[in-house]
Amino acid sequence: MPQNSFEISVPGDIDPGQTLLIGPSNLGMAGVTAADYLVRHLDSEKIGHITPEELPAITPFEDGEPRHHTRLYNLTEIDLTVLVGELFVPVWAARPFSNALIEWISTNRIEEIVLFHGVPFPHGPEEHAVFYVASEAYRETRLTETGLHPLRGGFLDGVAGELISKSIDGEIPPVGVYVTPTHPPGPDIDAAFRFFDAIEAIYGVEVDRTELEQQSEELKEYYANLAERMERLEEESGRSRSREYPEDRMYM
């Protein structure tokens, strides 16, 4: 895949928020579920989208109306931009995707990056919580007085791994990855709620969860289909996980 294989389309006269929040499609679908609900239920404005040159794409639609699979929104009452990623970005495409994001960030006023990272990994009942992996600057700015705990050990791959790696030496703005265990195929609504808990505590973003609770069955069907397609893409690329969903390469 070519290095510059993702194009970010945002008009030059639109400024993103100081914080970029990324809600990707991962096993369990918690990150994209939370991000999509945020932009649907808070005052938001779609400012652009991201398209791949070669990665097999999808075109989501609702009531007959199609939409881009990877979309950028400004929350109008909060200085925050949300990336809703309904297109699964496999590990082998994570670097060009991250590089496209970094190039766009470098020309805008984004000062920090937040990423929801819901993944299936071994955990006990008491570990249904949000943990963090964050650069030093992000920890000092956002996490010193929260009740969140660091993830004890392991490693991150994919987009989360690319971005956190770049932030270690200050190549990009500070990065905070919020990690919670998920249960495939998803969507794991409880995990999405845990992400809401984290951003409410850190950013003061209040989210009315009533509609998500009421729509959980409908969303489960939609995102279960998306998760199945994601799994097929992994299988076709020769990088599939087993049907039993073994432990993720990030662990506690």
Accessible surface in RSA format (square Angstrom, percent):
REM  Atomic radii and reference values for relative SASA: ProtOr
REM  Chains: A
REM  Algorithm: Lee & Richards
REM  Probe-radius: 1.40
REM  Slices: 20
REM RES _ NUM      All-atoms   Total-Side   Main-Chain    Non-polar    All polar
REM                ABS   REL    ABS   REL    ABS   REL    ABS   REL    ABS   REL
RES MET A   1    90.18  46.7  14.39   9.5  75.79 180.4  18.05  15.3  72.13  95.6
RES PRO A   2    59.59  43.4  46.62  42.5  12.97  47.2  58.84  48.6   0.75   4.7
RES GLN A   3    97.31  54.4  87.40  63.9   9.91  23.6  49.24 104.8  48.07  36.5
RES ASN A   4   116.14  80.1 103.89 100.4  12.25  29.5  35.26  84.9  80.88  78.2
RES SER A   5     0.51   0.4   0.38   0.5   0.13   0.3   0.38   0.8   0.13   0.2
RES PHE A   6    15.69   7.8   1.75   1.1  13.94  36.3   2.03   1.2  13.66  39.1
RES GLU A   7   105.36  60.5 101.75  77.0   3.61   8.6  30.33  58.7  75.03  61.3
RES ILE A   8    32.48  18.5   6.18   4.6  26.30  63.4   6.18   4.5  26.30  71.4
RES SER A   9    38.70  32.7  29.82  39.8   8.88  20.5  26.08  55.5  12.62  17.7
RES VAL A  10    28.34  18.6   3.22   2.9  25.12  60.5   3.71   3.2  24.63  66.8
RES PRO A  11    69.90  50.9  56.62  51.6  13.28  48.3  68.32  56.4   1.58   9.8
RES GLY A  12    84.23 103.9   0.00   N/A  84.23 103.9  44.07 120.9  40.16  89.9
RES ASP A  13   131.44  92.1  91.74  91.3  39.71  93.9  50.44 118.7  81.01  80.8
RES ILE A  14    45.53  25.9  39.67  29.6   5.86  14.1  42.45  30.6   3.07   8.3
RES ASP A  15    94.67  66.3  82.20  81.8  12.46  29.5  11.43  26.9  83.23  83.0
RES PRO A  16     0.70   0.5   0.53   0.5   0.18   0.6   0.70   0.6   0.00   0.0
RES GLY A  17     4.27   5.3   0.00   N/A   4.27   5.3   3.99  11.0   0.27   0.6
RES GLN A  18    69.31  38.8  69.31  50.7   0.00   0.0   5.94  12.6  63.37  48.1
RES THR A  19     5.82   4.1   5.82   5.9   0.00   0.0   0.64   0.9   5.18   7.8
RES LEU A  20     0.00   0.0   0.00   0.0   0.00   0.0   0.00   0.0   0.00   0.0
RES LEU A  21     0.32   0.2   0.32   0.2   0.00   0.0   0.32   0.2   0.00   0.0
RES ILE A  22     1.55   0.9   1.55   1.2   0.00   0.0   1.55   1.1   0.00   0.0
RES GLY A  23     0.00   0.0   0.00   N/A   0.00   0.0   0.00   0.0   0.00   0.0
RES PRO A  24    22.81  16.6  20.83  19.0   1.97   7.2  22.74  18.8   0.06   0.4
RES SER A  25     4.24   3.6   0.48   0.6   3.76   8.7   0.48   1.0   3.76   5.3
RES ASN A  26    29.83  20.6  28.84  27.9   0.99   2.4   3.79   9.1  26.04  25.2
RES LEU A  27     9.64   5.4   6.93   5.0   2.72   6.8   6.93   4.9   2.72   7.3
RES GLY A  28     0.00   0.0   0.00   N/A   0.00   0.0   0.00   0.0   0.00   0.0
RES MET A  29     0.03   0.0   0.01   0.0   0.02   0.0   0.01   0.0   0.02   0.0
RES ALA A  30     0.76   0.7   0.00   0.0   0.76   1.7   0.00   0.0   0.76   2.0
RES GLY A  31     1.97   2.4   0.00   N/A   1.97   2.4   0.10   0.3   1.86   4.2
RES VAL A  32     0.00   0.0   0.00   0.0   0.00   0.0   0.00   0.0   0.00   0.0
RES THR A  33     2.41   1.7   0.99   1.0   1.42   3.4   1.21   1.6   1.20   1.8
RES ALA A  34     0.00   0.0   0.00   0.0   0.00   0.0   0.00   0.0   0.00   0.0
RES ALA A  35     0.00   0.0   0.00   0.0   0.00   0.0   0.00   0.0   0.00   0.0
RES ASP A  36     8.34   5.8   8.34   8.3   0.00   0.0   0.62   1.5   7.72   7.7
RES TYR A  37     7.34   3.4   6.15   3.5   1.19   3.1   6.33   4.8   1.01   1.2
RES LEU A  38     0.95   0.5   0.92   0.7   0.03   0.1   0.95   0.7   0.00   0.0
RES VAL A  39     9.72   6.4   2.69   2.4   7.04  17.0   2.69   2.3   7.04  19.1
RES ARG A  40   117.68  49.4  81.77  41.7  35.91  85.5  41.83  57.2  75.85  46.0
RES HIS A  41    63.80  34.9  32.98  22.9  30.82  78.8  37.02  38.2  26.78  31.2
RES LEU A  42    42.13  23.5  31.55  22.6  10.58  26.6  36.65  25.7   5.48  14.7
RES ASP A  43    87.48  61.3  74.34  74.0  13.14  31.1  17.23  40.5  70.26  70.1
RES SER A  44    38.55  32.6   7.40   9.9  31.15  71.8   0.00   0.0  38.55  54.0
RES GLU A  45    94.66  54.3  89.72  67.9   4.94  11.8  30.49  59.0  64.17  52.4
RES LYS A  46    89.54  43.7  65.38  40.1  24.16  57.5  46.84  42.2  42.70  45.5
RES ILE A  47     5.24   3.0   0.03   0.0   5.21  12.6   3.37   2.4   1.87   5.1
RES GLY A  48     6.19   7.6   0.00   N/A   6.19   7.6   5.70  15.7   0.48   1.1
RES HIS A  49    36.09  19.7  36.09  25.1   0.00   0.0  22.93  23.6  13.16  15.3
RES ILE A  50     2.52   1.4   2.37   1.8   0.16   0.4   2.37   1.7   0.16   0.4
RES THR A  51    43.61  31.0  43.28  43.9   0.33   0.8  32.16  43.2  11.44  17.3
RES PRO A  52    23.27  17.0   4.41   4.0  18.86  68.5   4.81   4.0  18.46 114.7
RES GLU A  53   116.87  67.1  79.98  60.5  36.89  87.8  35.15  68.0  81.73  66.7
RES GLU A  54   101.55  58.3  74.05  56.0  27.50  65.5  32.24  62.4  69.31  56.6
RES LEU A  55     6.03   3.4   0.02   0.0   6.01  15.1   0.10   0.1   5.93  15.9
RES PRO A  56    65.32  47.6  53.94  49.2  11.39  41.4  65.32  53.9   0.00   0.0
RES ALA A  57    58.70  54.0  32.70  50.5  26.00  59.1  33.02  46.5  25.69  68.0
RES ILE A  58    26.43  15.0  17.42  13.0   9.01  21.7  24.21  17.4   2.22   6.0
RES THR A  59    93.14  66.2  73.27  74.3  19.88  47.4  41.24  55.4  51.90  78.5
RES PRO A  60     9.19   6.7   0.42   0.4   8.77  31.9   9.16   7.6   0.03   0.2
RES PHE A  61   135.26  67.7 121.78  75.4  13.48  35.1 121.78  73.8  13.48  38.6
RES GLU A  62    82.81  47.5  75.96  57.5   6.85  16.3  37.12  71.8  45.69  37.3
RES ASP A  63   148.16 103.8 101.81 101.3  46.35 109.6  43.61 102.6 104.55 104.3
RES GLY A  64    66.83  82.4   0.00   N/A  66.83  82.4  34.91  95.8  31.93  71.5
RES GLU A  65   126.30  72.5 121.37  91.8   4.93  11.7  37.80  73.1  88.49  72.3
RES PRO A  66    86.79  63.3  73.28  66.8  13.51  49.1  73.52  60.7  13.26  82.4
RES ARG A  67    51.46  21.6  38.57  19.7  12.89  30.7  41.33  56.5  10.13   6.1
RES HIS A  68    75.99  41.5  69.93  48.6   6.06  15.5  44.23  45.6  31.76  37.0
RES HIS A  69    12.38   6.8  12.23   8.5   0.15   0.4   8.75   9.0   3.63   4.2
RES THR A  70     4.46   3.2   4.46   4.5   0.00   0.0   1.46   2.0   3.00   4.5
RES ARG A  71     3.27   1.4   3.27   1.7   0.00   0.0   1.34   1.8   1.93   1.2
RES LEU A  72     0.00   0.0   0.00   0.0   0.00   0.0   0.00   0.0   0.00   0.0
RES TYR A  73    30.11  14.1  30.11  17.1   0.00   0.0  14.68  11.0  15.43  19.0
RES ASN A  74    24.39  16.8  24.39  23.6   0.00   0.0  10.35  24.9  14.04  13.6
RES LEU A  75     7.22   4.0   1.80   1.3   5.42  13.6   1.80   1.3   5.42  14.6
RES THR A  76    82.39  58.6  44.87  45.5  37.53  89.4  47.92  64.4  34.48  52.1
RES GLU A  77   141.97  81.5 104.68  79.2  37.29  88.8  44.48  86.0  97.50  79.6
RES ILE A  78    57.95  33.0  46.97  35.0  10.98  26.5  53.80  38.7   4.15  11.3
RES ASP A  79    67.38  47.2  49.57  49.3  17.81  42.1  40.70  95.8  26.68  26.6
RES LEU A  80     3.59   2.0   2.41   1.7   1.18   3.0   2.41   1.7   1.18   3.2
RES THR A  81     0.00   0.0   0.00   0.0   0.00   0.0   0.00   0.0   0.00   0.0
RES VAL A  82     0.00   0.0   0.00   0.0   0.00   0.0   0.00   0.0   0.00   0.0
RES LEU A  83     1.89   1.1   1.89   1.3   0.00   0.0   1.89   1.3   0.00   0.0
RES VAL A  84     0.00   0.0   0.00   0.0   0.00   0.0   0.00   0.0   0.00   0.0
RES GLY A  85     4.10   5.1   0.00   N/A   4.10   5.1   4.10  11.2   0.00   0.0
RES GLU A  86     0.63   0.4   0.24   0.2   0.39   0.9   0.17   0.3   0.46   0.4
RES LEU A  87     5.66   3.2   2.27   1.6   3.39   8.5   2.38   1.7   3.28   8.8
RES PHE A  88    21.86  10.9  19.75  12.2   2.11   5.5  19.79  12.0   2.07   5.9
RES VAL A  89    27.15  17.9  13.28  12.0  13.87  33.4  13.28  11.5  13.87  37.6
RES PRO A  90     4.41   3.2   4.17   3.8   0.23   0.9   4.41   3.6   0.00   0.0
RES VAL A  91    65.62  43.2  55.74  50.5   9.88  23.8  55.74  48.4   9.88  26.8
RES TRP A  92    79.24  31.8  51.30  24.8  27.94  65.6  61.51  32.8  17.73  28.8
RES ALA A  93     0.00   0.0   0.00   0.0   0.00   0.0   0.00   0.0   0.00   0.0
RES ALA A  94     1.80   1.7   1.80   2.8   0.00   0.0   1.80   2.5   0.00   0.0
RES ARG A  95   134.75  56.6 133.79  68.2   0.96   2.3  34.44  47.1 100.32  60.8
RES PRO A  96    11.01   8.0  10.17   9.3   0.84   3.0  10.17   8.4   0.84   5.2
RES PHE A  97    10.01   5.0   9.64   6.0   0.37   1.0   9.64   5.8   0.37   1.1
RES SER A  98     0.71   0.6   0.71   0.9   0.00   0.0   0.71   1.5   0.00   0.0
RES ASN A  99    39.34  27.1  34.48  33.3   4.87  11.7  17.65  42.5  21.69  21.0
RES ALA A 100    16.42  15.1   8.21  12.7   8.21  18.7  13.33  18.8   3.09   8.2
RES LEU A 101     0.65   0.4   0.65   0.5   0.00   0.0   0.65   0.5   0.00   0.0
RES ILE A 102    33.02  18.8  32.69  24.4   0.32   0.8  32.71  23.6   0.31   0.8
RES GLU A 103   116.57  66.9 111.34  84.2   5.23  12.4  42.06  81.4  74.51  60.8
RES TRP A 104    26.75  10.7  22.02  10.7   4.73  11.1  22.02  11.7   4.74   7.7
RES ILE A 105     5.30   3.0   3.59   2.7   1.71   4.1   3.59   2.6   1.71   4.6
RES SER A 106    85.45  72.2  45.70  61.0  39.75  91.6  46.72  99.5  38.72  54.3
RES THR A 107   107.42  76.4  71.01  72.0  36.42  86.8  71.32  95.8  36.10  54.6
RES ASN A 108    42.94  29.6  17.58  17.0  25.36  61.1   8.73  21.0  34.21  33.1
RES ARG A 109   105.69  44.4  92.54  47.2  13.14  31.3  63.48  86.8  42.20  25.6
RES ILE A 110     9.17   5.2   0.00   0.0   9.17  22.1   0.00   0.0   9.17  24.9
RES GLU A 111   100.79  57.9  90.83  68.7   9.96  23.7  34.74  67.2  66.06  53.9
RES GLU A 112    12.10   6.9  12.10   9.2   0.00   0.0   5.62  10.9   6.48   5.3
RES ILE A 113     0.11   0.1   0.11   0.1   0.00   0.0   0.11   0.1   0.00   0.0
RES VAL A 114     0.04   0.0   0.04   0.0   0.00   0.0   0.04   0.0   0.00   0.0
RES LEU A 115     1.71   1.0   1.71   1.2   0.00   0.0   1.71   1.2   0.00   0.0
RES PHE A 116     0.00   0.0   0.00   0.0   0.00   0.0   0.00   0.0   0.00   0.0
RES HIS A 117    12.04   6.6  12.04   8.4   0.00   0.0   8.94   9.2   3.10   3.6
RES GLY A 118     0.81   1.0   0.00   N/A   0.81   1.0   0.41   1.1   0.40   0.9
RES VAL A 119     7.21   4.7   7.21   6.5   0.00   0.0   7.21   6.3   0.00   0.0
RES PRO A 120    12.55   9.1  11.10  10.1   1.46   5.3  12.52  10.3   0.03   0.2
RES PHE A 121     7.33   3.7   0.00   0.0   7.33  19.1   3.20   1.9   4.13  11.8
RES PRO A 122    74.23  54.1  55.76  50.8  18.47  67.1  68.17  56.3   6.06  37.7
RES HIS A 123    55.84  30.5  20.54  14.3  35.30  90.3  21.46  22.1  34.38  40.0
RES GLY A 124    19.21  23.7   0.00   N/A  19.21  23.7  16.26  44.6   2.95   6.6
RES PRO A 125   118.64  86.5 103.35  94.2  15.29  55.6 105.65  87.2  12.99  80.7
RES GLU A 126   140.11  80.4 105.65  79.9  34.46  82.0  75.17 145.4  64.94  53.0
RES GLU A 127    27.99  16.1  27.67  20.9   0.32   0.8   8.65  16.7  19.34  15.8
RES HIS A 128    80.98  44.3  61.17  42.5  19.81  50.7  44.71  46.1  36.27  42.2
RES ALA A 129    38.29  35.2  34.34  53.0   3.95   9.0  38.29  53.9   0.00   0.0
RES VAL A 130    11.58   7.6   4.16   3.8   7.42  17.9   4.16   3.6   7.42  20.1
RES PHE A 131    19.77   9.9  19.77  12.2   0.00   0.0  19.77  12.0   0.00   0.0
RES TYR A 132    29.03  13.6  27.70  15.8   1.34   3.5   3.53   2.7  25.50  31.4
RES VAL A 133    45.20  29.7  41.32  37.4   3.88   9.4  45.20  39.3   0.00   0.0
RES ALA A 134    10.01   9.2   0.00   0.0  10.01  22.8   0.27   0.4   9.75  25.8
RES SER A 135    10.10   8.5   3.65   4.9   6.44  14.8  10.10  21.5   0.00   0.0
RES GLU A 136   108.13  62.1 103.04  78.0   5.10  12.1  29.18  56.4  78.95  64.5
RES ALA A 137    47.54  43.7  42.25  65.2   5.29  12.0  45.07  63.5   2.47   6.5
RES TYR A 138     0.50   0.2   0.09   0.1   0.41   1.1   0.50   0.4   0.00   0.0
RES ARG A 139    92.00  38.6  91.62  46.7   0.38   0.9  22.28  30.4  69.72  42.3
RES GLU A 140   109.13  62.7  92.74  70.2  16.40  39.0  36.96  71.5  72.18  58.9
RES THR A 141    96.78  68.8  64.59  65.5  32.20  76.7  48.74  65.5  48.04  72.6
RES ARG A 142    76.32  32.0  64.97  33.1  11.35  27.0   5.82   8.0  70.49  42.7
RES LEU A 143    10.90   6.1   1.67   1.2   9.23  23.2   1.89   1.3   9.01  24.2
RES THR A 144   101.17  72.0  63.91  64.8  37.26  88.8  55.19  74.1  45.98  69.5
RES GLU A 145   169.26  97.2 131.32  99.3  37.95  90.4  52.68 101.9 116.58  95.2
RES THR A 146    39.11  27.8  11.25  11.4  27.86  66.4  18.78  25.2  20.33  30.7
RES GLY A 147    67.34  83.0   0.00   N/A  67.34  83.0  41.88 114.9  25.45  57.0
RES LEU A 148    35.98  20.0  25.01  17.9  10.97  27.6  25.92  18.2  10.06  27.1
RES HIS A 149   119.96  65.6 119.72  83.2   0.24   0.6  77.43  79.8  42.53  49.5
RES PRO A 150    73.83  53.8  70.25  64.0   3.58  13.0  70.25  58.0   3.58  22.2
RES LEU A 151    20.57  11.5   4.52   3.2  16.04  40.3   4.58   3.2  15.99  43.0
RES ARG A 152   176.53  74.1 138.11  70.4  38.42  91.5  71.38  97.6 105.14  63.7
RES GLY A 153    32.85  40.5   0.00   N/A  32.85  40.5  32.73  89.8   0.12   0.3
RES GLY A 154    40.62  50.1   0.00   N/A  40.62  50.1   4.36  12.0  36.27  81.2
RES PHE A 155   116.10  58.1 107.24  66.4   8.86  23.1 115.55  70.1   0.56   1.6
RES LEU A 156    26.15  14.6   6.06   4.3  20.09  50.5   6.08   4.3  20.07  54.0
RES ASP A 157    37.05  26.0  30.12  30.0   6.94  16.4  20.71  48.8  16.34  16.3
RES GLY A 158    13.47  16.6   0.00   N/A  13.47  16.6   8.81  24.2   4.66  10.4
RES VAL A 159    15.93  10.5  11.49  10.4   4.44  10.7  11.49  10.0   4.44  12.1
RES ALA A 160     2.33   2.1   0.21   0.3   2.12   4.8   0.21   0.3   2.12   5.6
RES GLY A 161    10.14  12.5   0.00   N/A  10.14  12.5   6.87  18.8   3.27   7.3
RES GLU A 162    32.22  18.5  28.84  21.8   3.38   8.1   5.24  10.1  26.98  22.0
RES LEU A 163     0.69   0.4   0.69   0.5   0.00   0.0   0.69   0.5   0.00   0.0
RES ILE A 164    21.10  12.0  21.10  15.7   0.00   0.0  21.10  15.2   0.00   0.0
RES SER A 165    62.25  52.6  55.64  74.3   6.61  15.2  20.66  44.0  41.60  58.3
RES LYS A 166    62.28  30.4  61.70  37.9   0.59   1.4  15.21  13.7  47.07  50.1
RES SER A 167     6.85   5.8   0.00   0.0   6.85  15.8   0.00   0.0   6.85   9.6
RES ILE A 168   126.11  71.8  98.15  73.1  27.95  67.4 100.95  72.7  25.16  68.3
RES ASP A 169   118.03  82.7  84.83  84.4  33.19  78.5  28.75  67.7  89.28  89.0
RES GLY A 170    59.18  73.0   0.00   N/A  59.18  73.0  28.33  77.7  30.86  69.1
RES GLU A 171   113.18  65.0  76.59  57.9  36.59  87.1  38.07  73.6  75.11  61.3
RES ILE A 172    14.06   8.0   2.90   2.2  11.17  26.9   8.67   6.2   5.40  14.6
RES PRO A 173    30.44  22.2  22.85  20.8   7.59  27.6  29.85  24.6   0.59   3.6
RES PRO A 174    37.85  27.6  35.26  32.1   2.59   9.4  37.74  31.2   0.11   0.7
RES VAL A 175     0.00   0.0   0.00   0.0   0.00   0.0   0.00   0.0   0.00   0.0
RES GLY A 176     0.32   0.4   0.00   N/A   0.32   0.4   0.32   0.9   0.00   0.0
RES VAL A 177     0.28   0.2   0.28   0.3   0.00   0.0   0.28   0.2   0.00   0.0
RES TYR A 178     0.45   0.2   0.45   0.3   0.00   0.0   0.45   0.3   0.00   0.0
RES VAL A 179     0.00   0.0   0.00   0.0   0.00   0.0   0.00   0.0   0.00   0.0
RES THR A 180     0.00   0.0   0.00   0.0   0.00   0.0   0.00   0.0   0.00   0.0
RES PRO A 181     0.00   0.0   0.00   0.0   0.00   0.0   0.00   0.0   0.00   0.0
RES THR A 182     2.07   1.5   0.00   0.0   2.07   4.9   0.00   0.0   2.07   3.1
RES HIS A 183    89.77  49.1  82.92  57.6   6.85  17.5  68.25  70.3  21.52  25.0
RES PRO A 184    33.07  24.1  11.48  10.5  21.59  78.5  11.48   9.5  21.58 134.1
RES PRO A 185    62.14  45.3  62.14  56.6   0.00   0.0  62.14  51.3   0.00   0.0
RES GLY A 186    13.06  16.1   0.00   N/A  13.06  16.1   5.43  14.9   7.63  17.1
RES PRO A 187     4.80   3.5   0.00   0.0   4.80  17.4   0.00   0.0   4.80  29.8
RES ASP A 188    16.37  11.5   9.73   9.7   6.65  15.7   9.19  21.6   7.19   7.2
RES ILE A 189    15.72   8.9  12.53   9.3   3.19   7.7  12.53   9.0   3.19   8.6
RES ASP A 190    95.76  67.1  92.64  92.2   3.12   7.4  19.06  44.8  76.71  76.5
RES ALA A 191     0.00   0.0   0.00   0.0   0.00   0.0   0.00   0.0   0.00   0.0
RES ALA A 192     0.00   0.0   0.00   0.0   0.00   0.0   0.00   0.0   0.00   0.0
RES PHE A 193    30.22  15.1  30.22  18.7   0.00   0.0  30.22  18.3   0.00   0.0
RES ARG A 194    29.12  12.2  29.06  14.8   0.06   0.1  18.83  25.7  10.28   6.2
RES PHE A 195     0.00   0.0   0.00   0.0   0.00   0.0   0.00   0.0   0.00   0.0
RES PHE A 196     0.00   0.0   0.00   0.0   0.00   0.0   0.00   0.0   0.00   0.0
RES ASP A 197    73.43  51.4  66.62  66.3   6.81  16.1  27.54  64.8  45.89  45.8
RES ALA A 198     1.93   1.8   0.18   0.3   1.75   4.0   1.78   2.5   0.15   0.4
RES ILE A 199     0.98   0.6   0.91   0.7   0.08   0.2   0.98   0.7   0.00   0.0
RES GLU A 200    53.62  30.8  41.78  31.6  11.84  28.2  14.75  28.5  38.87  31.7
RES ALA A 201    77.91  71.6  36.85  56.9  41.06  93.4  48.98  69.0  28.93  76.6
RES ILE A 202    22.25  12.7   1.36   1.0  20.89  50.3   4.42   3.2  17.83  48.4
RES TYR A 203    36.40  17.0  10.53   6.0  25.87  67.3  16.65  12.5  19.75  24.3
RES GLY A 204    55.02  67.9   0.00   N/A  55.02  67.9  30.68  84.2  24.34  54.5
RES VAL A 205     1.47   1.0   0.91   0.8   0.56   1.4   1.47   1.3   0.00   0.0
RES GLU A 206   145.54  83.6 132.93 100.6  12.61  30.0  46.11  89.2  99.43  81.2
RES VAL A 207    13.06   8.6   0.64   0.6  12.42  29.9   1.69   1.5  11.37  30.8
RES ASP A 208   102.54  71.8  86.49  86.1  16.05  38.0  45.03 106.0  57.51  57.4
RES ARG A 209    53.65  22.5  49.81  25.4   3.84   9.1  22.38  30.6  31.27  19.0
RES THR A 210    69.29  49.3  68.07  69.0   1.22   2.9  43.62  58.6  25.67  38.8
RES GLU A 211    67.45  38.7  66.00  49.9   1.45   3.5  20.16  39.0  47.30  38.6
RES LEU A 212     0.00   0.0   0.00   0.0   0.00   0.0   0.00   0.0   0.00   0.0
RES GLU A 213    98.50  56.6  83.08  62.9  15.43  36.7  27.99  54.1  70.51  57.6
RES GLN A 214   138.50  77.4 101.09  73.9  37.41  89.1  43.11  91.8  95.40  72.4
RES GLN A 215    61.96  34.6  58.66  42.9   3.30   7.9  16.02  34.1  45.94  34.8
RES SER A 216    19.27  16.3  19.27  25.7   0.00   0.0   5.25  11.2  14.03  19.7
RES GLU A 217   123.68  71.0 117.83  89.1   5.85  13.9  65.17 126.1  58.50  47.8
RES GLU A 218   121.27  69.6 111.36  84.3   9.90  23.6  45.68  88.4  75.59  61.7
RES LEU A 219    30.67  17.1  30.67  21.9   0.00   0.0  30.67  21.5   0.00   0.0
RES LYS A 220    83.58  40.8  83.00  50.9   0.58   1.4  40.10  36.1  43.48  46.3
RES GLU A 221   121.38  69.7 114.02  86.3   7.36  17.5  39.83  77.0  81.55  66.6
RES TYR A 222    69.91  32.6  65.35  37.2   4.55  11.8  66.46  49.9   3.44   4.2
RES TYR A 223     2.18   1.0   2.18   1.2   0.00   0.0   0.59   0.4   1.59   2.0
RES ALA A 224    22.76  20.9  22.76  35.1   0.00   0.0  22.76  32.1   0.00   0.0
RES ASN A 225    87.02  60.0  80.66  78.0   6.36  15.3  25.52  61.4  61.50  59.4
RES LEU A 226    19.90  11.1  15.86  11.3   4.04  10.2  18.83  13.2   1.07   2.9
RES ALA A 227     2.81   2.6   1.50   2.3   1.30   3.0   1.78   2.5   1.03   2.7
RES GLU A 228    89.86  51.6  87.66  66.3   2.20   5.2  26.21  50.7  63.65  52.0
RES ARG A 229    55.10  23.1  55.10  28.1   0.00   0.0  23.83  32.6  31.28  19.0
RES MET A 230     3.60   1.9   2.32   1.5   1.28   3.1   3.19   2.7   0.42   0.5
RES GLU A 231    14.70   8.4  14.70  11.1   0.00   0.0   5.23  10.1   9.46   7.7
RES ARG A 232   123.87  52.0 123.63  63.0   0.24   0.6  53.46  73.1  70.41  42.7
RES LEU A 233    10.76   6.0   9.12   6.5   1.64   4.1  10.19   7.2   0.57   1.5
RES GLU A 234    16.42   9.4  16.31  12.3   0.11   0.3   2.03   3.9  14.39  11.7
RES GLU A 235    74.60  42.8  56.81  43.0  17.79  42.4  24.41  47.2  50.19  41.0
RES GLU A 236   137.31  78.8  97.62  73.9  39.69  94.5  51.03  98.7  86.27  70.4
RES SER A 237    30.37  25.7   5.50   7.3  24.87  57.3  18.04  38.4  12.33  17.3
RES GLY A 238    67.17  82.8   0.00   N/A  67.17  82.8  35.00  96.0  32.17  72.1
RES ARG A 239   137.39  57.7 118.51  60.4  18.88  45.0  47.61  65.1  89.78  54.4
RES SER A 240    59.99  50.7  31.80  42.4  28.19  64.9   0.45   1.0  59.54  83.4
RES ARG A 241    58.80  24.7  48.07  24.5  10.73  25.6  21.70  29.7  37.11  22.5
RES SER A 242    54.84  46.3  38.08  50.8  16.76  38.6  45.75  97.4   9.10  12.7
RES ARG A 243   164.52  69.1 149.37  76.1  15.14  36.1  60.87  83.2 103.64  62.8
RES GLU A 244   142.92  82.1 116.66  88.3  26.27  62.5  70.35 136.1  72.58  59.3
RES TYR A 245    55.49  25.9  40.26  22.9  15.23  39.6  31.11  23.4  24.38  30.0
RES PRO A 246    66.06  48.1  53.29  48.6  12.77  46.4  65.44  54.0   0.62   3.8
RES GLU A 247   116.08  66.6  94.70  71.6  21.39  50.9  32.40  62.7  83.69  68.3
RES ASP A 248     9.44   6.6   6.70   6.7   2.74   6.5   0.01   0.0   9.43   9.4
RES ARG A 249   120.87  50.7 113.93  58.1   6.94  16.5  56.36  77.0  64.51  39.1
RES MET A 250     3.27   1.7   2.64   1.7   0.63   1.5   2.64   2.2   0.63   0.8
RES TYR A 251   105.75  49.4 105.75  60.2   0.00   0.0  64.04  48.1  41.71  51.4
RES MET A 252    39.82  20.6   5.07   3.4  34.75  82.7  10.56   9.0  29.26  38.8
END  Absolute sums over single chains surface
CHAIN  1 A    11574.0       8796.8       2777.2       5694.4       5879.6
END  Absolute sums over all chains
TOTAL         11574.0       8796.8       2777.2       5694.4       5879.6
